[in-house]
């Protein structure tokens, strides 16, 4: 469930985000949004019921953003109760909320835990003050440590942090410092992402039905300057350093950009990489039926609210007013060949790799023969194949060869 509100926008961020007055104050659109989200939840559940789709209680719920920790804990509790009512949430399910570490953004962590949150994902990005300023982040390094400690006191059992490498001006020493401080704080999971400066406008993703918002001029200028300070070779060295250091602290890599203490892997994200079905709500959200249909909601908040709150804000609708309808968006259908290629590409992102039945498919086998010959793939027990460390560093080339089949 996507919560598209932030106090401010970071210049590198391509997520669907509405900031400033939309997020806080008398002009906030959060209450309207929560009413619309509840309406979409009902419509999607009704559609699944009408289709006769067999459903089991959910194994994971993920509140992403944006900054969903801006929501009051009571709203998070109501939202999870609504999910439980319409979908069921199995005992022991993973329930994640994303948060920014600043004291005015991390929210009521104890209240979230009481509402059923079991996992916190913190947008740390760096533990160097100069890098945080360069990235346009509002928090300080000490805020991250305070948020981790507060989450532990609240009883949240799994704490993850996001960090960025290949940041302009970053060095091996500052990267090592970021990782060591977080690991010494006892985090359970680290997601390390190369700073990626895409252009969703050029990729055709920002139209009326697109799943991205247009890039602001200031952010576009920032990205152009930042690209000049990036270096592929340095990025590879920083990734290798992270892999070594995280392993020394007991965090195993289980996906290209993710390491975890045993038992703290993100179950929710593993569902994506294992090509399992997932539902999705909110602007820009993507859903997949696990077989042949992928759909997405358009990113524009106005269109989302107009569809789901056609009579206006909550309390304004008359009994005979227009009914909510599903928000605008799009879909694509996957044929058997496309599904098979995706399954291989997603599986190779994982430390578990892919099994022999997937590896033997002609398009996949040819790419893997090339990868083995260049030391990019390695054979595992049971005929499974996964990427080597060098293969992870060059994963785009391996996966592109499969995609080009």
Residue, then its C-alpha position, 0 to 999 in steps of 0.5 A: x500500500x503506497x502512501x505518497x506523502x513526504x515533508x519534502x522531496x529528495x532530488x534523486x527520488x523517482x517514487x510517486x510523492x506529494x510533499x509540502x502542503x499536501x502532506x501537512x497543515x490545513x491543506x493536507x490531502x492525507x485524510x482524503x487519501x486514506x478514504x480513497x485507499x479504503x475504497x480501493x481496498x474494498x473494490x479490489x477485494x470485491x473484484x477478487x471475490x467476484x472472480x472466484x479466485x481462491x485466497x489465503x490470508x496474507x503473508x505480508x503487508x507493506x506500507x511504503x512511500x513516500x513516508x507512511x510513518x507520517x500517518x498517525x498510529x490510529x490510522x495505521x491500525x484502522x488500515x490494517x484492520x480493514x486489510x484483515x477484514x477483507x483479505x485476512x492476515x495470517x498469524x506471524x505475518x510480516x507487516x512493514x512500515x517505511x519511515x524517515x529517521x528524523x524526529x518529526x518524520x519517524x512517527x509513533x513507533x510504539x503505536x505502530x508496533x501496537x497496531x501490528x507492525x513487525x518490521x521497520x524500514x528506515x531511509x538512512x541513506x548515509x551516516x555522513x552529514x555531508x552526504x546527507x546534505x548533498x542528497x537533500x535529506x532532512x535528517x542527521x546521522x544521529x537521528x538514524x541511531x535514535x530511530x533504531x533505538x526507539x524501534x527496539x524499545x517499541x518491540x519492533x522485531x526486525x529493523x532494516x535500513x536503506x543506504x546509497x552508494x556511488x553518491x558524488x563525493x563518497x569515498x571508501x572511508x565514508x562508505x565503510x563508516x556508514x556501514x560500520x555505524x549501522x551494523x554496530x547499532x545492530x540493524x537486522x537488514x541492509x538494502x544497499x542501492x547504487x544511486x540511480x538517476x533515471x529519466x522517467x520522462x524520457x522513458x515515457x512513464x509520466x503520461x496521464x496513465x503513467x506510473x511516475x510523476x514528471x521530474x521537476x526542473x530542479x531535480x533534473x538539474x541536480x541529477x545532471x550535476x550528480x552524474x558527473x560525480x559518479x564512477x562505475x568502477x568505484x561503485x563496483x568497489x563499494x559494492x564488494x566492500x559492502x558484501x565483505x563487511x556485511x558478511x563479517x557482521x553475519x548478514x547474508x546476501x540474499x538478493x542483489x541489493x539486500x543482506x540480512x541476518x538469518x530470518x530477517x529477509x524481507x518476505x514481502x520483497x521475496x514474493x516479488x523476486x519469486x514471481x508470486x502474486x501480490x495486490x497493490x493499492x495507491x497511486x503508482x502501485x503495481x500488482x501481479x496475479x502470479x500468472x499472466x496479468x500485471x496492472x498499475x495505477x496511474x501516479x496522478x493523485x487528482x485522478x486517483x481521488x476523483x475515481x474513488x471519492x467521486x462525491x468529494x471528501x468523506x462526509x460530503x456524499x449524498x446517499x444517492x451520489x456517484x459510486x467509487x470506481x477503480x482508479x485510472x491505470x494500465x495493464x499488460x498481459x504476459x505470454x508464456x515465453x515472457x513469463x518464463x524469461x521474467x522468472x529466470x531474470x528475477x530468480x537470478x537476482x537471488x542467492x538461491x538462484x534458479x533451478x535446473x528446469x528454468x536454467x535449461x530453457x533455451x534463451x536462459x541456457x545460452x546466456x548462462x553458458x556465456x556467464x559461466x565462461x566469464x566467471x559470472x555464474x556458478x553451479x550450486x547443489x541440486x543443479x541450481x545456478x546463481x550469479x558469482x560476486x563478479x556476476x552480481x557486479x555485472x548482473x545487468x549484462x547477464x540479465x540483458x542477454x536473457x531478455x534479448x533472447 
